[in-house]
Amino acid sequence: MRIAVDAMGGDFAPREIIEGAVFAQAKLDLDVALVGDRDAIAAYLKQHNYKESDRLTIVPAEGTIDMHEEPLEGLRKKPRSSIAVSMDLVKRKEADAVVCAGHTGAAMAAALLRLGRLPGVDRPAIGALLPTLIPHKPVLLLDVGANVDCRPKFLEQFATMGLLYSQYALGVKEPRLGLLNIGEEACKGNDLAIRVHQALQDNPHVPFAGNAEGRDVISGQFDVIICDGFMGNVLLKFAEGVGQVAMQILKEELPQGWQGKLGTFLLRPNLKKVKERMDADEYGGALLLGVAGVCVIAHGSSKANSIYNAIRVAKDAVDNQVLDRIRGQIKAQTSIPASIPSAVPDIDAPDDPPT
């Protein structure tokens, strides 16, 4: 297996990206293609005694898409940017997956333009894993930012893709699906939520467990929760903020002095487990589901450990043939007829730039 890694994308590129990629190459026993400025990547490898080989290669690219640039315009002006070249490797089957921590909009635009959508998928969705109250049982939340406005059939497709990913990549035998809403009752929510709720209830292929309120997201009673990208992104950023606040409060409230240091030393194994359960870096990146290639989008502030885990997520998706499973089932499992009017204005999916 060969993973293309955009070495120039992210706040700490290329240092942390290369560190995480080199560790993943050795730990996960796969090949890594570092895509970006050849001189900068080679200099870092040499400085830290890493050697370029058949399993750790450099693929040259020219420039990156900066965060202030509009995605499509940036890709048009920079067709040889690191994210574009990374996607091209997957398109030409010279890599099995791509991992990037740069401009999320540019990554999604490049994936749509270079790889295209899977047949039967109207909109790709970004799926992110969040910790829950049950150890080692994260919940998959999608969409978390790819689609601000959604039609009912988009969310039903998110459900199918999320369930397949949860089952085959995360190992959940019978995943439970929830719809993010403001109440448990079927009549609660806006027009979109009510219509999606009814469609999921009527879909025999979907194990729909009902609405999930905000407090239910981290309860562990759901394995997959679907929503539009606006709600999902707000919830994801809020969860990241809560995790950071909790860890900061824990540090500030630990007793001071020699007694505090002794207590902290004794609690160190437990505190390490707490950090691992709450740290977003442990979950790697978010998988872009619905495009014709495995694409993992890591956080812009990713450090080496997060990049390692993002590559692990990509490897798991390839190993478990998530793309083939989605390709084979997405059409059969979508029950919302195209003739039903939508609360969201009709948009021609192929011509829409990603948000």
BALUMKOL-615420 format. One record per residue (C-alpha): x, y, z; residue in three letters. Coordinates in steps of 0.2 Angstrom, whole numbers, padded with zeros to 4 digits, always signed. Layout:
<nodes>
XYZALA/...
</nodes>
This chain:
<nodes>
+0000+0000+0000MET/+0006+0017-0004ARG/-0001+0033+0004ILE/+0002+0050-0004ALA/+0005+0064+0010VAL/+0003+0082+0006ASP/+0019+0087+0015ALA/+0017+0106+0013MET/-0001+0108+0020GLY/-0004+0112+0038GLY/+0002+0125+0051ASP/+0017+0115+0055PHE/+0022+0109+0038ALA/+0033+0101+0033PRO/+0041+0097+0050ARG/+0027+0088+0059GLU/+0020+0081+0043ILE/+0036+0072+0038ILE/+0039+0066+0056GLU/+0021+0058+0057GLY/+0023+0051+0039ALA/+0040+0043+0043VAL/+0034+0035+0059PHE/+0018+0029+0050ALA/+0029+0021+0036GLN/+0039+0011+0048ALA/+0025+0007+0061LYS/+0011+0003+0049LEU/+0023-0006+0036ASP/+0017+0004+0021LEU/+0025+0015+0007ASP/+0023+0034+0009VAL/+0025+0047-0005ALA/+0029+0064+0002LEU/+0022+0077-0010VAL/+0029+0095-0010GLY/+0044+0106-0012ASP/+0058+0093-0015ARG/+0072+0103-0008ASP/+0063+0107+0008ALA/+0058+0089+0011ILE/+0075+0082+0006ALA/+0084+0094+0018ALA/+0073+0089+0032TYR/+0075+0071+0029LEU/+0094+0073+0028LYS/+0094+0084+0044GLN/+0086+0071+0054HIS/+0095+0056+0046ASN/+0080+0049+0037TYR/+0084+0041+0020LYS/+0074+0042+0005GLU/+0070+0025-0002SER/+0058+0014-0012ASP/+0046+0015+0003ARG/+0049+0033+0007LEU/+0049+0044-0008THR/+0048+0062-0013ILE/+0036+0068-0026VAL/+0039+0086-0032PRO/+0025+0099-0032ALA/+0025+0118-0035GLU/+0017+0128-0021GLY/+0002+0126-0009THR/-0016+0133-0009ILE/-0015+0146+0005ASP/-0029+0147+0018MET/-0035+0164+0011HIS/-0037+0158-0007GLU/-0053+0153-0014GLU/-0052+0134-0017PRO/-0056+0133-0036LEU/-0047+0148-0040GLU/-0032+0142-0031GLY/-0032+0125-0040LEU/-0034+0134-0057ARG/-0019+0145-0053LYS/-0008+0131-0046LYS/-0012+0115-0055PRO/+0005+0108-0048ARG/+0001+0112-0030SER/+0005+0099-0017SER/-0013+0094-0014ILE/-0017+0093-0033ALA/-0002+0082-0036VAL/-0007+0071-0021SER/-0024+0068-0029MET/-0017+0065-0046ASP/-0006+0051-0038LEU/-0022+0042-0032VAL/-0031+0046-0049LYS/-0017+0037-0059ARG/-0017+0023-0046LYS/+0001+0027-0041GLU/-0006+0029-0023ALA/-0020+0021-0014ASP/-0025+0035-0003ALA/-0021+0054+0001VAL/-0019+0062+0017VAL/-0018+0081+0019CYS/-0019+0094+0033ALA/-0020+0110+0023GLY/-0034+0120+0016HIS/-0050+0109+0018THR/-0060+0117+0004GLY/-0045+0115-0008ALA/-0043+0097-0003ALA/-0062+0094-0006MET/-0062+0103-0022ALA/-0046+0094-0028ALA/-0054+0077-0024ALA/-0070+0081-0033LEU/-0061+0088-0049LEU/-0047+0075-0049ARG/-0056+0059-0042LEU/-0074+0063-0045GLY/-0089+0057-0035ARG/-0094+0039-0033LEU/-0109+0034-0044PRO/-0126+0038-0035GLY/-0118+0050-0023VAL/-0124+0068-0024ASP/-0113+0076-0011ARG/-0097+0069-0003PRO/-0097+0071+0016ALA/-0083+0073+0029ILE/-0085+0061+0043GLY/-0076+0064+0060ALA/-0074+0053+0075LEU/-0078+0060+0092LEU/-0075+0052+0109PRO/-0090+0045+0119THR/-0093+0040+0137LEU/-0090+0022+0132ILE/-0071+0018+0131PRO/-0065+0014+0114HIS/-0082+0017+0106LYS/-0081+0033+0096PRO/-0096+0040+0086VAL/-0094+0045+0068LEU/-0102+0062+0064LEU/-0105+0067+0047LEU/-0106+0079+0038ASP/-0094+0091+0048VAL/-0092+0104+0035GLY/-0093+0099+0017ALA/-0111+0104+0014ASN/-0118+0119+0022VAL/-0135+0117+0014ASP/-0142+0099+0011CYS/-0157+0091+0003ARG/-0165+0075+0012PRO/-0158+0063+0000LYS/-0140+0070+0004PHE/-0142+0065+0022LEU/-0149+0048+0018GLU/-0133+0045+0007GLN/-0123+0051+0022PHE/-0132+0038+0033ALA/-0127+0024+0020THR/-0109+0029+0019MET/-0107+0032+0037GLY/-0115+0015+0042LEU/-0104+0006+0030LEU/-0088+0014+0036TYR/-0093+0011+0054SER/-0096-0007+0050GLN/-0081-0012+0040TYR/-0068+0001+0045ALA/-0072+0003+0063LEU/-0078-0015+0066GLY/-0095-0011+0073VAL/-0106-0026+0069LYS/-0123-0018+0070GLU/-0120+0001+0070PRO/-0134+0012+0077ARG/-0139+0027+0067LEU/-0145+0044+0074GLY/-0151+0060+0066LEU/-0145+0075+0075LEU/-0160+0085+0080ASN/-0167+0096+0094ILE/-0179+0083+0101GLY/-0182+0064+0101GLU/-0199+0066+0094GLU/-0202+0063+0075ALA/-0211+0079+0074CYS/-0197+0090+0081LYS/-0184+0100+0071GLY/-0185+0110+0055ASN/-0192+0104+0038ASP/-0176+0095+0033LEU/-0175+0085+0049ALA/-0193+0080+0049ILE/-0192+0074+0031ARG/-0176+0065+0034VAL/-0183+0056+0049HIS/-0198+0050+0039GLN/-0186+0044+0025ALA/-0175+0034+0037LEU/-0189+0026+0045GLN/-0196+0020+0029ASP/-0179+0014+0023ASN/-0178-0005+0026PRO/-0159-0005+0023HIS/-0155+0008+0037VAL/-0155+0003+0056PRO/-0162+0020+0061PHE/-0162+0022+0080ALA/-0171+0039+0080GLY/-0166+0057+0084ASN/-0150+0061+0093ALA/-0150+0077+0104GLU/-0135+0086+0107GLY/-0132+0077+0124ARG/-0134+0061+0115ASP/-0119+0063+0103VAL/-0106+0058+0116ILE/-0117+0046+0126SER/-0111+0031+0116GLY/-0129+0025+0112GLN/-0126+0030+0093PHE/-0112+0024+0082ASP/-0116+0035+0067VAL/-0125+0052+0068ILE/-0129+0062+0053ILE/-0133+0081+0050CYS/-0130+0095+0038ASP/-0112+0102+0037GLY/-0117+0118+0046PHE/-0123+0109+0061MET/-0109+0096+0061GLY/-0095+0109+0059ASN/-0102+0119+0074VAL/-0103+0104+0084LEU/-0086+0097+0080LEU/-0078+0114+0084LYS/-0087+0115+0100PHE/-0082+0098+0105ALA/-0064+0102+0101GLU/-0065+0117+0112GLY/-0073+0108+0127VAL/-0059+0095+0126GLY/-0046+0109+0127GLN/-0055+0117+0141VAL/-0057+0101+0151ALA/-0038+0097+0150MET/-0034+0115+0155GLN/-0045+0115+0170ILE/-0038+0098+0175LEU/-0020+0105+0175LYS/-0025+0121+0184GLU/-0035+0112+0198GLU/-0022+0099+0202LEU/-0014+0102+0219PRO/+0002+0112+0220GLN/+0018+0108+0230GLY/+0026+0092+0234TRP/+0010+0083+0238GLN/+0002+0089+0222GLY/+0017+0083+0212LYS/+0017+0066+0221LEU/-0002+0064+0218GLY/+0001+0069+0199THR/+0015+0056+0198PHE/+0004+0042+0205LEU/-0010+0047+0194LEU/+0000+0049+0178ARG/-0006+0033+0170PRO/-0024+0038+0173ASN/-0021+0055+0167LEU/-0013+0049+0151LYS/-0028+0038+0147LYS/-0039+0053+0150VAL/-0029+0063+0138LYS/-0029+0049+0125GLU/-0048+0048+0126ARG/-0051+0066+0124MET/-0037+0071+0112ASP/-0043+0074+0094ALA/-0025+0069+0088ASP/-0029+0051+0093GLU/-0043+0050+0080TYR/-0032+0056+0066GLY/-0042+0064+0052GLY/-0059+0065+0044ALA/-0063+0054+0030LEU/-0070+0062+0014LEU/-0084+0049+0010LEU/-0092+0049-0007GLY/-0077+0053-0019VAL/-0069+0040-0030ALA/-0053+0038-0019GLY/-0048+0037-0001VAL/-0045+0055+0005CYS/-0042+0059+0024VAL/-0042+0077+0029ILE/-0032+0081+0045ALA/-0034+0096+0056HIS/-0023+0111+0050GLY/-0014+0112+0067SER/-0010+0093+0066SER/+0006+0088+0074LYS/+0016+0072+0070ALA/+0005+0060+0081ASN/-0011+0067+0072SER/-0003+0064+0055ILE/+0002+0046+0060TYR/-0016+0043+0065ASN/-0023+0051+0049ALA/-0012+0039+0039ILE/-0019+0024+0049ARG/-0037+0030+0046VAL/-0033+0030+0027ALA/-0024+0013+0028LYS/-0040+0005+0037ASP/-0051+0012+0024ALA/-0041+0004+0010VAL/-0039-0012+0019ASP/-0057-0014+0022ASN/-0062-0009+0004GLN/-0074+0005+0010VAL/-0075+0013-0007LEU/-0080-0003-0015ASP/-0093-0007-0002ARG/-0101+0011-0004ILE/-0100+0010-0023ARG/-0110-0006-0022GLY/-0123-0001-0010GLN/-0127+0017-0011ILE/-0139+0017-0025LYS/-0149+0002-0018ALA/-0151+0010-0001GLN/-0157+0027-0006THR/-0176+0028-0005SER/-0180+0046-0006ILE/-0188+0049-0023PRO/-0181+0063-0033ALA/-0198+0070-0037SER/-0201+0075-0019ILE/-0199+0094-0017PRO/-0186+0100-0005SER/-0184+0113+0008ALA/-0167+0118+0000VAL/-0167+0125-0017PRO/-0162+0113-0031ASP/-0144+0113-0035ILE/-0135+0105-0050ASP/-0123+0094-0040ALA/-0109+0092-0053PRO/-0107+0111-0056ASP/-0107+0116-0037ASP/-0091+0121-0029PRO/-0088+0114-0012PRO/-0092+0125+0003THR/
</nodes>
